[in-house]
Amino acid sequence: MVTYTIKELEPILKRKAKTIKEYINYGGLNATKLNGRYLISEEDLKEFLESKKISKESKVHT
């Protein structure tokens, strides 16, 4: 299983760590906290990105 830390996601999502933590806490990005660090699975990342894509598309079409 591939997992990412918040630091590893910063360049992928083009967002700062604080924003990624907000996604985890409020925006639907699933993560597991292990030894004080968040780990995000590749599957959870894909689901999050897909949900954001659908959300953006629905806003464009309304």
SULBEL-V840113 format. One record per helix or strand of 3 or more residues. SS is the DSSP state (A for helix, B for strand). FROM is the first residue (numbers start at 1). TO is the last residue. Records with the same first field share a line. If there is no record, write none. Layout:
SS=FROM-TO ; FROM-TO
//
This chain:
A=6-13 ; 17-26 ; 42-60
B=32-34 ; 37-41
//
